[in-house]
Each structure stands twice: as C-alpha cells, then as structure tokens.
Amino acid sequence: MVVRHEKKNRKYHGTRSWGAGNIKNRRGAGDRGGVGRGGRKHKYTYLVVYEKDKIGKKGFHPWKKKELMEIDLYQVNKLALEKSEEKPTIELKGYKVLGDGEIQKPIIIKAEGFSKKALEKIKEKGGEAIIFGEEKA
C-alpha cells in the first residue's frame, strides 16, 4: 500500500502560524528573500571588476520618447512601383526612412523622419521628403 502524504496547506489548516513559530516571525520583506538590488555587499569586488554596469543608475530615460519603426528605400521603392501614378505619394506614419537601397522614379514620401543618405537619394531622383507636422501650409 502506498503511503500518501498530506499537502502542506492541508496539514497546517486551522493553525495560526503555519509552522513559522511565533506569530511575529515570517513578517515583512526579509522573509521573501533577496529582491532587486539587495544583498550584493559581499560580492562587491566581483561587481566592481566584472559587472560595473549593474552598480548605480546611468543615463536619462525620457518618458515621452517616440520609438519609430524603420523602413529602407528598397521597400519604399516596392510600394511606389505598385502605384501607377507618375509621382506617387507614400505616407509612412510612425516610420523613419533609411538610405539602404535605391528608388527608380520620383516619389513624394511623408514620414516621421529621414536619414541623411535617404534624403540625398530621394532629392537626387527628383522626389520630395516631407516630415509629418512640417507640411507646407
């Protein structure tokens, strides 16, 4: 016959301290182990030598930073070739256009940002690069 042990939570049902001794014991954060940056004092030399970036706070983190997706001219050219217009307008809200690739015809591109190389290539082919919010009134 197999001996079945009761689960700990069943074993301590109805008891006040659940095997923790006095009711004042096992209270507060000390019972929950090392959390966060705590408990590093005895490893300080190791941290200083090998993991310098884990000590202290570094840099400034802007809370309203806009993360832009990236698209290169190769992909923009594909979108332009799908349109039959002579000088198609492509709107890329939330994108930054990068200068990798070539465009085959003049395009009007509206985007959140452009790299210097992309601007050069677009203007070289006779296209326009318009940044959202800076349109001509």
mmCIF file of the C-alpha atoms, coordinates in Angstrom:
data_MODEL
# 
_entry.id   MODEL 
# 
loop_
_atom_site.group_PDB 
_atom_site.id 
_atom_site.type_symbol 
_atom_site.label_atom_id 
_atom_site.label_alt_id 
_atom_site.label_comp_id 
_atom_site.label_asym_id 
_atom_site.label_entity_id 
_atom_site.label_seq_id 
_atom_site.pdbx_PDB_ins_code 
_atom_site.Cartn_x 
_atom_site.Cartn_y 
_atom_site.Cartn_z 
_atom_site.occupancy 
_atom_site.B_iso_or_equiv 
_atom_site.pdbx_formal_charge 
_atom_site.auth_seq_id 
_atom_site.auth_comp_id 
_atom_site.auth_asym_id 
_atom_site.auth_atom_id 
_atom_site.pdbx_PDB_model_num 
ATOM 1   C CA . MET A 1 1   ? 0.000  0.000  0.000   1.00 0.00 ? 1   MET A CA 1 
ATOM 2   C CA . VAL A 1 2   ? 1.271  3.472  -0.947  1.00 0.00 ? 2   VAL A CA 1 
ATOM 3   C CA . VAL A 1 3   ? 1.722  5.996  1.837   1.00 0.00 ? 3   VAL A CA 1 
ATOM 4   C CA . ARG A 1 4   ? 0.118  9.279  0.894   1.00 0.00 ? 4   ARG A CA 1 
ATOM 5   C CA . HIS A 1 5   ? 1.481  12.405 2.497   1.00 0.00 ? 5   HIS A CA 1 
ATOM 6   C CA . GLU A 1 6   ? -0.823 15.305 3.068   1.00 0.00 ? 6   GLU A CA 1 
ATOM 7   C CA . LYS A 1 7   ? -0.117 18.540 1.288   1.00 0.00 ? 7   LYS A CA 1 
ATOM 8   C CA . LYS A 1 8   ? 1.445  21.217 3.470   1.00 0.00 ? 8   LYS A CA 1 
ATOM 9   C CA . ASN A 1 9   ? -1.510 23.549 3.105   1.00 0.00 ? 9   ASN A CA 1 
ATOM 10  C CA . ARG A 1 10  ? -3.869 20.796 4.342   1.00 0.00 ? 10  ARG A CA 1 
ATOM 11  C CA . LYS A 1 11  ? -1.512 19.963 7.177   1.00 0.00 ? 11  LYS A CA 1 
ATOM 12  C CA . TYR A 1 12  ? -1.482 23.486 8.562   1.00 0.00 ? 12  TYR A CA 1 
ATOM 13  C CA . HIS A 1 13  ? -5.161 24.344 8.050   1.00 0.00 ? 13  HIS A CA 1 
ATOM 14  C CA . GLY A 1 14  ? -6.632 25.846 11.178  1.00 0.00 ? 14  GLY A CA 1 
ATOM 15  C CA . THR A 1 15  ? -3.269 26.767 12.692  1.00 0.00 ? 15  THR A CA 1 
ATOM 16  C CA . ARG A 1 16  ? -2.351 30.371 13.206  1.00 0.00 ? 16  ARG A CA 1 
ATOM 17  C CA . SER A 1 17  ? 1.310  30.355 12.259  1.00 0.00 ? 17  SER A CA 1 
ATOM 18  C CA . TRP A 1 18  ? 1.604  27.592 9.614   1.00 0.00 ? 18  TRP A CA 1 
ATOM 19  C CA . GLY A 1 19  ? 4.833  26.261 11.114  1.00 0.00 ? 19  GLY A CA 1 
ATOM 20  C CA . ALA A 1 20  ? 6.509  29.657 11.258  1.00 0.00 ? 20  ALA A CA 1 
ATOM 21  C CA . GLY A 1 21  ? 6.936  29.762 15.024  1.00 0.00 ? 21  GLY A CA 1 
ATOM 22  C CA . ASN A 1 22  ? 5.756  32.866 16.821  1.00 0.00 ? 22  ASN A CA 1 
ATOM 23  C CA . ILE A 1 23  ? 3.102  34.924 15.049  1.00 0.00 ? 23  ILE A CA 1 
ATOM 24  C CA . LYS A 1 24  ? 5.590  37.801 14.785  1.00 0.00 ? 24  LYS A CA 1 
ATOM 25  C CA . ASN A 1 25  ? 8.042  35.685 12.783  1.00 0.00 ? 25  ASN A CA 1 
ATOM 26  C CA . ARG A 1 26  ? 7.935  35.481 8.986   1.00 0.00 ? 26  ARG A CA 1 
ATOM 27  C CA . ARG A 1 27  ? 6.689  39.008 8.665   1.00 0.00 ? 27  ARG A CA 1 
ATOM 28  C CA . GLY A 1 28  ? 7.981  41.649 6.257   1.00 0.00 ? 28  GLY A CA 1 
ATOM 29  C CA . ALA A 1 29  ? 10.292 41.653 3.259   1.00 0.00 ? 29  ALA A CA 1 
ATOM 30  C CA . GLY A 1 30  ? 13.120 39.757 4.967   1.00 0.00 ? 30  GLY A CA 1 
ATOM 31  C CA . ASP A 1 31  ? 11.118 36.568 4.699   1.00 0.00 ? 31  ASP A CA 1 
ATOM 32  C CA . ARG A 1 32  ? 10.769 36.895 0.932   1.00 0.00 ? 32  ARG A CA 1 
ATOM 33  C CA . GLY A 1 33  ? 14.475 36.645 0.135   1.00 0.00 ? 33  GLY A CA 1 
ATOM 34  C CA . GLY A 1 34  ? 16.747 38.954 -1.820  1.00 0.00 ? 34  GLY A CA 1 
ATOM 35  C CA . VAL A 1 35  ? 14.749 41.068 -4.210  1.00 0.00 ? 35  VAL A CA 1 
ATOM 36  C CA . GLY A 1 36  ? 16.064 43.707 -6.569  1.00 0.00 ? 36  GLY A CA 1 
ATOM 37  C CA . ARG A 1 37  ? 19.428 45.290 -5.791  1.00 0.00 ? 37  ARG A CA 1 
ATOM 38  C CA . GLY A 1 38  ? 19.617 43.934 -2.238  1.00 0.00 ? 38  GLY A CA 1 
ATOM 39  C CA . GLY A 1 39  ? 22.213 41.502 -0.891  1.00 0.00 ? 39  GLY A CA 1 
ATOM 40  C CA . ARG A 1 40  ? 25.195 42.490 -3.023  1.00 0.00 ? 40  ARG A CA 1 
ATOM 41  C CA . LYS A 1 41  ? 27.580 43.756 -0.368  1.00 0.00 ? 41  LYS A CA 1 
ATOM 42  C CA . HIS A 1 42  ? 29.655 40.591 -0.009  1.00 0.00 ? 42  HIS A CA 1 
ATOM 43  C CA . LYS A 1 43  ? 30.070 40.324 -3.796  1.00 0.00 ? 43  LYS A CA 1 
ATOM 44  C CA . TYR A 1 44  ? 31.189 43.933 -4.192  1.00 0.00 ? 44  TYR A CA 1 
ATOM 45  C CA . THR A 1 45  ? 34.687 43.258 -5.564  1.00 0.00 ? 45  THR A CA 1 
ATOM 46  C CA . TYR A 1 46  ? 33.311 40.899 -8.211  1.00 0.00 ? 46  TYR A CA 1 
ATOM 47  C CA . LEU A 1 47  ? 30.738 43.505 -9.218  1.00 0.00 ? 47  LEU A CA 1 
ATOM 48  C CA . VAL A 1 48  ? 33.311 46.296 -9.431  1.00 0.00 ? 48  VAL A CA 1 
ATOM 49  C CA . VAL A 1 49  ? 35.624 44.233 -11.637 1.00 0.00 ? 49  VAL A CA 1 
ATOM 50  C CA . TYR A 1 50  ? 33.223 42.318 -13.915 1.00 0.00 ? 50  TYR A CA 1 
ATOM 51  C CA . GLU A 1 51  ? 29.757 43.912 -13.761 1.00 0.00 ? 51  GLU A CA 1 
ATOM 52  C CA . LYS A 1 52  ? 30.287 47.664 -13.420 1.00 0.00 ? 52  LYS A CA 1 
ATOM 53  C CA . ASP A 1 53  ? 27.086 48.475 -15.275 1.00 0.00 ? 53  ASP A CA 1 
ATOM 54  C CA . LYS A 1 54  ? 24.969 46.847 -12.531 1.00 0.00 ? 54  LYS A CA 1 
ATOM 55  C CA . ILE A 1 55  ? 26.021 49.412 -9.914  1.00 0.00 ? 55  ILE A CA 1 
ATOM 56  C CA . GLY A 1 56  ? 24.143 52.704 -9.682  1.00 0.00 ? 56  GLY A CA 1 
ATOM 57  C CA . LYS A 1 57  ? 21.902 54.420 -12.164 1.00 0.00 ? 57  LYS A CA 1 
ATOM 58  C CA . LYS A 1 58  ? 23.125 55.678 -15.505 1.00 0.00 ? 58  LYS A CA 1 
ATOM 59  C CA . GLY A 1 59  ? 21.676 57.994 -18.101 1.00 0.00 ? 59  GLY A CA 1 
ATOM 60  C CA . PHE A 1 60  ? 18.399 59.730 -18.621 1.00 0.00 ? 60  PHE A CA 1 
ATOM 61  C CA . HIS A 1 61  ? 15.300 57.916 -19.836 1.00 0.00 ? 61  HIS A CA 1 
ATOM 62  C CA . PRO A 1 62  ? 12.829 60.317 -21.428 1.00 0.00 ? 62  PRO A CA 1 
ATOM 63  C CA . TRP A 1 63  ? 9.291  59.229 -20.627 1.00 0.00 ? 63  TRP A CA 1 
ATOM 64  C CA . LYS A 1 64  ? 7.807  60.581 -23.853 1.00 0.00 ? 64  LYS A CA 1 
ATOM 65  C CA . LYS A 1 65  ? 10.367 59.142 -26.283 1.00 0.00 ? 65  LYS A CA 1 
ATOM 66  C CA . LYS A 1 66  ? 8.872  58.201 -29.646 1.00 0.00 ? 66  LYS A CA 1 
ATOM 67  C CA . GLU A 1 67  ? 10.056 54.811 -30.887 1.00 0.00 ? 67  GLU A CA 1 
ATOM 68  C CA . LEU A 1 68  ? 9.975  54.792 -34.698 1.00 0.00 ? 68  LEU A CA 1 
ATOM 69  C CA . MET A 1 69  ? 9.879  51.736 -36.912 1.00 0.00 ? 69  MET A CA 1 
ATOM 70  C CA . GLU A 1 70  ? 12.411 51.641 -39.738 1.00 0.00 ? 70  GLU A CA 1 
ATOM 71  C CA . ILE A 1 71  ? 11.911 51.195 -43.458 1.00 0.00 ? 71  ILE A CA 1 
ATOM 72  C CA . ASP A 1 72  ? 14.557 51.455 -46.150 1.00 0.00 ? 72  ASP A CA 1 
ATOM 73  C CA . LEU A 1 73  ? 14.386 52.889 -49.671 1.00 0.00 ? 73  LEU A CA 1 
ATOM 74  C CA . TYR A 1 74  ? 14.321 49.386 -51.156 1.00 0.00 ? 74  TYR A CA 1 
ATOM 75  C CA . GLN A 1 75  ? 10.938 48.728 -49.509 1.00 0.00 ? 75  GLN A CA 1 
ATOM 76  C CA . VAL A 1 76  ? 9.653  52.230 -50.304 1.00 0.00 ? 76  VAL A CA 1 
ATOM 77  C CA . ASN A 1 77  ? 10.550 51.658 -53.975 1.00 0.00 ? 77  ASN A CA 1 
ATOM 78  C CA . LYS A 1 78  ? 8.477  48.445 -53.961 1.00 0.00 ? 78  LYS A CA 1 
ATOM 79  C CA . LEU A 1 79  ? 5.482  50.394 -52.636 1.00 0.00 ? 79  LEU A CA 1 
ATOM 80  C CA . ALA A 1 80  ? 5.990  53.089 -55.291 1.00 0.00 ? 80  ALA A CA 1 
ATOM 81  C CA . LEU A 1 81  ? 6.178  50.591 -58.169 1.00 0.00 ? 81  LEU A CA 1 
ATOM 82  C CA . GLU A 1 82  ? 2.789  49.136 -57.147 1.00 0.00 ? 82  GLU A CA 1 
ATOM 83  C CA . LYS A 1 83  ? 1.165  52.542 -57.755 1.00 0.00 ? 83  LYS A CA 1 
ATOM 84  C CA . SER A 1 84  ? 0.573  53.582 -61.345 1.00 0.00 ? 84  SER A CA 1 
ATOM 85  C CA . GLU A 1 85  ? 0.945  57.344 -60.787 1.00 0.00 ? 85  GLU A CA 1 
ATOM 86  C CA . GLU A 1 86  ? 3.867  59.244 -62.286 1.00 0.00 ? 86  GLU A CA 1 
ATOM 87  C CA . LYS A 1 87  ? 4.912  60.779 -58.931 1.00 0.00 ? 87  LYS A CA 1 
ATOM 88  C CA . PRO A 1 88  ? 3.176  58.687 -56.228 1.00 0.00 ? 88  PRO A CA 1 
ATOM 89  C CA . THR A 1 89  ? 2.684  59.879 -52.637 1.00 0.00 ? 89  THR A CA 1 
ATOM 90  C CA . ILE A 1 90  ? 3.554  57.384 -49.915 1.00 0.00 ? 90  ILE A CA 1 
ATOM 91  C CA . GLU A 1 91  ? 2.575  58.073 -46.281 1.00 0.00 ? 91  GLU A CA 1 
ATOM 92  C CA . LEU A 1 92  ? 4.589  56.283 -43.611 1.00 0.00 ? 92  LEU A CA 1 
ATOM 93  C CA . LYS A 1 93  ? 3.218  57.318 -40.204 1.00 0.00 ? 93  LYS A CA 1 
ATOM 94  C CA . GLY A 1 94  ? 5.440  56.065 -37.375 1.00 0.00 ? 94  GLY A CA 1 
ATOM 95  C CA . TYR A 1 95  ? 8.387  55.237 -39.670 1.00 0.00 ? 95  TYR A CA 1 
ATOM 96  C CA . LYS A 1 96  ? 11.882 56.574 -40.238 1.00 0.00 ? 96  LYS A CA 1 
ATOM 97  C CA . VAL A 1 97  ? 13.164 56.143 -43.803 1.00 0.00 ? 97  VAL A CA 1 
ATOM 98  C CA . LEU A 1 98  ? 16.718 54.790 -44.048 1.00 0.00 ? 98  LEU A CA 1 
ATOM 99  C CA . GLY A 1 99  ? 19.039 55.158 -47.047 1.00 0.00 ? 99  GLY A CA 1 
ATOM 100 C CA . ASP A 1 100 ? 19.615 51.481 -47.865 1.00 0.00 ? 100 ASP A CA 1 
ATOM 101 C CA . GLY A 1 101 ? 18.594 50.699 -51.466 1.00 0.00 ? 101 GLY A CA 1 
ATOM 102 C CA . GLU A 1 102 ? 17.648 52.822 -54.492 1.00 0.00 ? 102 GLU A CA 1 
ATOM 103 C CA . ILE A 1 103 ? 14.451 54.353 -55.858 1.00 0.00 ? 103 ILE A CA 1 
ATOM 104 C CA . GLN A 1 104 ? 13.654 54.165 -59.563 1.00 0.00 ? 104 GLN A CA 1 
ATOM 105 C CA . LYS A 1 105 ? 11.290 57.117 -60.008 1.00 0.00 ? 105 LYS A CA 1 
ATOM 106 C CA . PRO A 1 106 ? 10.498 60.391 -58.224 1.00 0.00 ? 106 PRO A CA 1 
ATOM 107 C CA . ILE A 1 107 ? 8.368  59.816 -55.122 1.00 0.00 ? 107 ILE A CA 1 
ATOM 108 C CA . ILE A 1 108 ? 6.745  62.080 -52.530 1.00 0.00 ? 108 ILE A CA 1 
ATOM 109 C CA . ILE A 1 109 ? 7.381  60.433 -49.161 1.00 0.00 ? 109 ILE A CA 1 
ATOM 110 C CA . LYS A 1 110 ? 5.718  61.591 -45.936 1.00 0.00 ? 110 LYS A CA 1 
ATOM 111 C CA . ALA A 1 111 ? 7.332  60.064 -42.836 1.00 0.00 ? 111 ALA A CA 1 
ATOM 112 C CA . GLU A 1 112 ? 8.256  60.835 -39.218 1.00 0.00 ? 112 GLU A CA 1 
ATOM 113 C CA . GLY A 1 113 ? 11.974 61.006 -40.024 1.00 0.00 ? 113 GLY A CA 1 
ATOM 114 C CA . PHE A 1 114 ? 14.651 60.520 -42.681 1.00 0.00 ? 114 PHE A CA 1 
ATOM 115 C CA . SER A 1 115 ? 18.330 59.651 -42.588 1.00 0.00 ? 115 SER A CA 1 
ATOM 116 C CA . LYS A 1 116 ? 20.757 61.986 -44.390 1.00 0.00 ? 116 LYS A CA 1 
ATOM 117 C CA . LYS A 1 117 ? 21.553 59.347 -47.004 1.00 0.00 ? 117 LYS A CA 1 
ATOM 118 C CA . ALA A 1 118 ? 17.863 58.755 -47.697 1.00 0.00 ? 118 ALA A CA 1 
ATOM 119 C CA . LEU A 1 119 ? 17.219 62.492 -48.153 1.00 0.00 ? 119 LEU A CA 1 
ATOM 120 C CA . GLU A 1 120 ? 20.103 62.742 -50.635 1.00 0.00 ? 120 GLU A CA 1 
ATOM 121 C CA . LYS A 1 121 ? 18.880 59.778 -52.707 1.00 0.00 ? 121 LYS A CA 1 
ATOM 122 C CA . ILE A 1 122 ? 15.259 60.988 -52.768 1.00 0.00 ? 122 ILE A CA 1 
ATOM 123 C CA . LYS A 1 123 ? 16.209 64.509 -53.898 1.00 0.00 ? 123 LYS A CA 1 
ATOM 124 C CA . GLU A 1 124 ? 18.684 63.097 -56.431 1.00 0.00 ? 124 GLU A CA 1 
ATOM 125 C CA . LYS A 1 125 ? 15.798 61.317 -58.222 1.00 0.00 ? 125 LYS A CA 1 
ATOM 126 C CA . GLY A 1 126 ? 13.591 64.436 -58.115 1.00 0.00 ? 126 GLY A CA 1 
ATOM 127 C CA . GLY A 1 127 ? 11.368 63.310 -55.259 1.00 0.00 ? 127 GLY A CA 1 
ATOM 128 C CA . GLU A 1 128 ? 10.258 65.057 -52.066 1.00 0.00 ? 128 GLU A CA 1 
ATOM 129 C CA . ALA A 1 129 ? 10.758 64.115 -48.413 1.00 0.00 ? 129 ALA A CA 1 
ATOM 130 C CA . ILE A 1 130 ? 8.137  65.618 -46.100 1.00 0.00 ? 130 ILE A CA 1 
ATOM 131 C CA . ILE A 1 131 ? 8.274  65.181 -42.327 1.00 0.00 ? 131 ILE A CA 1 
ATOM 132 C CA . PHE A 1 132 ? 4.846  64.902 -40.611 1.00 0.00 ? 132 PHE A CA 1 
ATOM 133 C CA . GLY A 1 133 ? 3.990  68.135 -38.812 1.00 0.00 ? 133 GLY A CA 1 
ATOM 134 C CA . GLU A 1 134 ? 6.250  70.223 -41.072 1.00 0.00 ? 134 GLU A CA 1 
ATOM 135 C CA . GLU A 1 135 ? 3.991  70.267 -44.135 1.00 0.00 ? 135 GLU A CA 1 
ATOM 136 C CA . LYS A 1 136 ? 3.645  73.478 -46.110 1.00 0.00 ? 136 LYS A CA 1 
ATOM 137 C CA . ALA A 1 137 ? 0.539  75.457 -45.118 1.00 0.00 ? 137 ALA A CA 1 
# 
